[in-house]
Amino acid sequence: MNIIWQKIKSDRRLLFIFLFALGFIIRCIFIAIYPGTNYYDGSSVRYLRIAENVISGHGMSIYVDTSRMSSPIRQFVYQPFIDKPTGYPLFLSGIISIFGYSLIIIQIIHALAMAWMGPLFFLTCERLTKNFKYSLICGLGGAIWLNSARFDVVILPEALVALPIAITLFLLSRKHLTSVTRWKNGLLSGIAIGVAVLLRPDVVLLPIFLFLGLALLFGFKYSLKIVLPFAIALIAVVSLQAIFNYNSSGGKFIPLGYSNGIAAFEGISQFGDTFGTVYSDDRLKILEDQSDLYYPRGIERDAERTKKAVAIIKEHPVWYLTLLIKRIPLLLTPRGLFIIASDSRPTKRASDDFTQKFPASFLKELKDTPIPAAIKLLSSFFGVILIILSLIGCWKWRKKYEIWLLPFCVVAYFFLSHIPVNVEPRYFYPAVSFFIPLAGTFFMKKGSII
């Protein structure tokens, strides 16, 4: 056993291959259990249709019903896709153009990409601690952790967001003494975060948290030196999206899209339709008498939702704070344990609404498809365990916070940026992987990490 251990420690290439292969195999197992979209069909299908439009010559567009719901006449038209960033549809269109339309192939490419999380976590944690055992624990966690691996093969942009963030942490986790190295790593990390933003726009403010962490680790002056190349690269990537939106919208400034109003407006009613707001997209369509949430007049409508939401929050601040507390358990709850009622009509009955009861439909799912259903339960259980280990580990190593500070910044950002609005577990799942380096500290004896 000691010989094998020494071989692993000395042969990094073998170790990286092992971690990558292990991560890929685990994710392929989840593809077998959850083939296809398997999580949130509506959003997945929407992205797939946009990718098909790109391939078929309609450009980056979406085919939507722009008529009123109350109208007897349907009006489907192609609209430029500007409500979300274009990163994921471009990713899908590239895969489909090469391999054809196959959901399994898309999932396999997801698995190949996300299998790098194990090697990246190992390298990043070794840079931060110089401790092989701790780094290996984190690398193995990145490869096999249930909550992450299952979600990594879902056909949604959130499934890929953790990878460019992990690349950024790796690039920033060492203090680079030469200006050439600082510029190179600053530019590369800016590009990586830019890619993450083109997948999920809510990543755009993460650099603020990362550079605060970097300032604590390596000093404020060093942080400033690397901010400039990082900002140049990030702005360059995001500008591509802004230019596309400007040209497609007829000259409107839409840096990344528009949907914050929906999240804020619906979030107020996450535990029951109230104050004139409703929960779920279907109910909002009925309330606004529009067949689509984003088209037509998407920018103006979203601004109106934001205005209404802000007014309600200002008028009921204490109630709003209680709402934030109630949302916390939802962050790691797999979709399907608690579901939106099948009745999409606006309602004031709490018993009809999201997360108010453990649904009978899940008990039926547990009977009909026991393995996928059991994994949902285990995922929730392991999510709680991960948080507990992270809290204990970080407290134990609070005087050596440099060990876990950068991944903590990622977790803190996703928590603080999402809890004020509509909480969907998939919004927070990109941060779940970054609990692993925090939880890894639990297994280390005091004084063992330099």
GINOR-V292589 format. One record per residue. N is the residue number from 1. RES is the residue in one letter. SS is DSSP state (h for helix, s for strand, l for the rest). PHI is phi in whole degrees, 0 to 359 (* if undefined). OMEGA is omega as a letter, one per 30 degrees, with the letter a starting at -180 (* if undefined). Layout:
n: [N;N]
res: [RES;RES]
ss: [SS;SS]
phi: [PHI;PHI]
omega: [OMEGA;OMEGA]
//
This chain:
n: [1;2;3;4;5;6;7;8;9;10;11;12;13;14;15;16;17;18;19;20;21;22;23;24;25;26;27;28;29;30;31;32;33;34;35;36;37;38;39;40;41;42;43;44;45;46;47;48;49;50;51;52;53;54;55;56;57;58;59;60;61;62;63;64;65;66;67;68;69;70;71;72;73;74;75;76;77;78;79;80;81;82;83;84;85;86;87;88;89;90;91;92;93;94;95;96;97;98;99;100;101;102;103;104;105;106;107;108;109;110;111;112;113;114;115;116;117;118;119;120;121;122;123;124;125;126;127;128;129;130;131;132;133;134;135;136;137;138;139;140;141;142;143;144;145;146;147;148;149;150;151;152;153;154;155;156;157;158;159;160;161;162;163;164;165;166;167;168;169;170;171;172;173;174;175;176;177;178;179;180;181;182;183;184;185;186;187;188;189;190;191;192;193;194;195;196;197;198;199;200;201;202;203;204;205;206;207;208;209;210;211;212;213;214;215;216;217;218;219;220;221;222;223;224;225;226;227;228;229;230;231;232;233;234;235;236;237;238;239;240;241;242;243;244;245;246;247;248;249;250;251;252;253;254;255;256;257;258;259;260;261;262;263;264;265;266;267;268;269;270;271;272;273;274;275;276;277;278;279;280;281;282;283;284;285;286;287;288;289;290;291;292;293;294;295;296;297;298;299;300;301;302;303;304;305;306;307;308;309;310;311;312;313;314;315;316;317;318;319;320;321;322;323;324;325;326;327;328;329;330;331;332;333;334;335;336;337;338;339;340;341;342;343;344;345;346;347;348;349;350;351;352;353;354;355;356;357;358;359;360;361;362;363;364;365;366;367;368;369;370;371;372;373;374;375;376;377;378;379;380;381;382;383;384;385;386;387;388;389;390;391;392;393;394;395;396;397;398;399;400;401;402;403;404;405;406;407;408;409;410;411;412;413;414;415;416;417;418;419;420;421;422;423;424;425;426;427;428;429;430;431;432;433;434;435;436;437;438;439;440;441;442;443;444;445;446;447;448;449;450]
res: [M;N;I;I;W;Q;K;I;K;S;D;R;R;L;L;F;I;F;L;F;A;L;G;F;I;I;R;C;I;F;I;A;I;Y;P;G;T;N;Y;Y;D;G;S;S;V;R;Y;L;R;I;A;E;N;V;I;S;G;H;G;M;S;I;Y;V;D;T;S;R;M;S;S;P;I;R;Q;F;V;Y;Q;P;F;I;D;K;P;T;G;Y;P;L;F;L;S;G;I;I;S;I;F;G;Y;S;L;I;I;I;Q;I;I;H;A;L;A;M;A;W;M;G;P;L;F;F;L;T;C;E;R;L;T;K;N;F;K;Y;S;L;I;C;G;L;G;G;A;I;W;L;N;S;A;R;F;D;V;V;I;L;P;E;A;L;V;A;L;P;I;A;I;T;L;F;L;L;S;R;K;H;L;T;S;V;T;R;W;K;N;G;L;L;S;G;I;A;I;G;V;A;V;L;L;R;P;D;V;V;L;L;P;I;F;L;F;L;G;L;A;L;L;F;G;F;K;Y;S;L;K;I;V;L;P;F;A;I;A;L;I;A;V;V;S;L;Q;A;I;F;N;Y;N;S;S;G;G;K;F;I;P;L;G;Y;S;N;G;I;A;A;F;E;G;I;S;Q;F;G;D;T;F;G;T;V;Y;S;D;D;R;L;K;I;L;E;D;Q;S;D;L;Y;Y;P;R;G;I;E;R;D;A;E;R;T;K;K;A;V;A;I;I;K;E;H;P;V;W;Y;L;T;L;L;I;K;R;I;P;L;L;L;T;P;R;G;L;F;I;I;A;S;D;S;R;P;T;K;R;A;S;D;D;F;T;Q;K;F;P;A;S;F;L;K;E;L;K;D;T;P;I;P;A;A;I;K;L;L;S;S;F;F;G;V;I;L;I;I;L;S;L;I;G;C;W;K;W;R;K;K;Y;E;I;W;L;L;P;F;C;V;V;A;Y;F;F;L;S;H;I;P;V;N;V;E;P;R;Y;F;Y;P;A;V;S;F;F;I;P;L;A;G;T;F;F;M;K;K;G;S;I;I]
ss: [l;h;h;h;h;h;h;h;h;h;l;h;h;h;h;h;h;h;h;h;h;h;h;h;h;h;h;h;h;h;h;h;h;l;l;l;l;l;l;l;h;h;h;h;h;h;h;h;h;h;h;h;h;h;h;h;l;l;l;l;s;s;s;s;s;l;l;l;l;l;l;l;l;l;l;s;s;s;s;s;l;l;l;l;l;l;h;h;h;h;h;h;h;h;h;h;h;h;h;l;l;l;h;h;h;h;h;h;h;h;h;h;h;h;l;h;h;h;h;h;h;h;h;h;h;h;h;h;h;l;l;h;h;h;h;h;h;h;h;h;h;h;h;h;l;h;h;h;h;h;h;h;l;l;l;l;l;h;h;h;h;h;h;h;h;h;h;h;h;h;h;h;l;l;l;l;l;l;h;h;h;h;h;h;h;h;h;h;h;h;h;h;h;h;h;h;h;h;h;l;h;h;h;l;l;h;h;h;h;h;h;h;h;h;h;h;h;h;l;h;h;h;h;h;h;h;h;h;h;h;h;h;h;h;h;h;h;h;h;h;h;h;h;h;h;h;h;h;l;l;l;l;l;l;l;l;l;l;l;h;h;h;h;h;h;h;h;l;l;l;l;l;l;l;l;l;l;l;l;l;h;h;h;h;h;h;h;h;l;l;l;l;l;l;l;l;l;h;h;h;h;h;h;h;h;h;h;h;h;h;h;h;h;h;h;l;h;h;h;h;h;h;h;h;h;h;h;h;h;h;h;h;l;l;s;l;l;s;l;l;l;l;l;l;l;l;l;l;l;h;h;h;l;l;l;l;l;l;l;h;h;h;h;h;h;h;h;h;l;h;h;h;h;h;h;h;h;h;h;h;h;h;h;h;h;h;h;h;h;h;h;h;h;h;h;h;l;h;h;h;h;h;h;l;h;h;h;h;h;h;h;h;h;h;h;h;h;h;l;l;l;l;l;l;h;h;h;h;h;h;h;h;l;l;h;h;h;h;h;h;h;h;h;l;l;l;l;l;l;l]
phi: [*;295;295;298;300;293;297;297;293;272;255;294;299;298;297;296;298;298;296;295;297;298;298;293;297;301;290;293;298;291;297;295;280;236;287;88;294;58;225;216;305;303;292;299;297;299;295;295;293;296;298;295;297;299;291;278;99;271;75;283;224;229;264;229;272;265;275;289;296;282;282;284;252;269;227;272;218;279;239;301;280;230;278;225;297;264;303;288;301;295;301;294;296;296;295;295;294;270;253;85;276;216;295;295;298;300;296;296;292;304;297;297;291;282;294;284;298;299;302;295;296;300;296;295;291;291;297;281;237;62;250;293;299;298;297;293;302;291;296;294;298;297;280;241;298;303;301;282;299;295;282;298;254;281;276;211;297;302;294;257;297;298;295;297;291;297;297;298;299;299;291;266;279;235;280;267;278;270;294;297;294;299;295;298;289;296;295;295;291;296;295;299;293;300;297;299;295;289;271;225;295;289;280;299;263;304;306;301;292;297;281;294;296;296;294;291;286;242;102;294;296;295;302;297;294;267;297;299;297;300;296;300;293;297;297;297;292;295;298;301;292;297;295;300;296;297;291;282;262;79;97;264;274;229;306;228;137;208;194;298;296;298;298;290;292;290;299;297;254;296;242;138;303;202;55;83;258;223;254;94;297;298;291;294;300;295;298;270;56;228;286;229;286;250;223;277;52;298;296;294;295;291;296;296;297;299;299;295;296;298;297;294;296;296;282;228;295;293;300;296;296;295;295;299;296;294;283;306;296;285;300;249;271;300;298;119;286;233;230;286;302;292;280;273;287;304;214;246;272;299;294;270;257;303;61;270;203;282;285;298;298;289;297;293;298;298;283;282;230;297;291;301;293;295;295;299;294;296;299;295;297;294;298;294;301;300;295;298;298;296;296;294;297;294;293;299;253;296;278;240;298;298;296;241;297;296;297;298;300;294;299;299;297;297;293;291;276;255;296;288;236;306;263;246;307;292;292;267;301;302;273;300;303;278;288;299;298;289;292;300;295;299;272;259;287;302;88;274;254;274]
omega: [l;l;l;l;l;l;l;a;a;a;a;a;l;l;a;l;l;a;l;a;l;l;a;a;l;a;l;l;l;l;l;a;a;l;l;a;l;a;a;a;a;a;a;a;l;l;l;l;l;l;l;l;l;a;a;l;l;l;l;a;l;a;a;l;a;a;l;l;a;a;l;a;l;a;l;l;l;l;l;a;a;a;l;l;a;a;a;l;l;l;a;a;l;l;a;a;a;a;a;a;l;l;a;l;l;l;l;l;l;a;l;l;a;l;l;a;l;l;a;l;l;a;a;a;l;l;a;a;a;a;a;a;l;a;l;l;a;l;l;l;l;a;a;a;a;a;a;a;a;a;a;a;l;a;l;a;a;a;a;a;a;a;l;l;l;l;l;l;l;a;a;a;l;l;a;a;a;a;l;a;l;l;a;a;l;l;a;l;l;l;a;l;l;l;l;l;l;l;l;a;a;l;a;a;l;l;l;l;a;a;l;l;l;l;l;a;a;l;a;a;l;l;l;a;a;l;a;l;l;a;l;a;a;a;l;a;a;l;l;l;a;l;l;a;l;a;a;a;a;l;l;a;a;a;a;a;l;l;l;l;l;a;a;a;a;a;l;a;a;a;l;l;a;l;l;l;a;l;l;a;a;l;l;l;l;a;a;a;l;a;l;a;a;a;f;l;a;a;a;a;a;l;l;l;a;a;l;a;a;l;l;a;l;a;a;a;a;l;a;l;l;l;l;a;a;a;a;a;a;a;a;l;a;l;a;l;l;a;l;l;a;l;a;a;l;a;l;l;a;a;a;a;a;l;l;a;l;a;l;a;l;l;l;l;l;l;a;a;a;a;l;a;l;l;l;l;l;l;l;l;a;l;l;l;a;l;a;l;l;a;a;a;a;l;l;a;a;l;l;a;l;l;a;a;a;l;l;l;l;l;a;a;a;l;a;a;a;a;l;a;a;a;l;l;a;l;a;a;l;a;a;a;a;l;a;l;l;a;l;l;l;a;a;l;l;a;a;l;l;*]
//
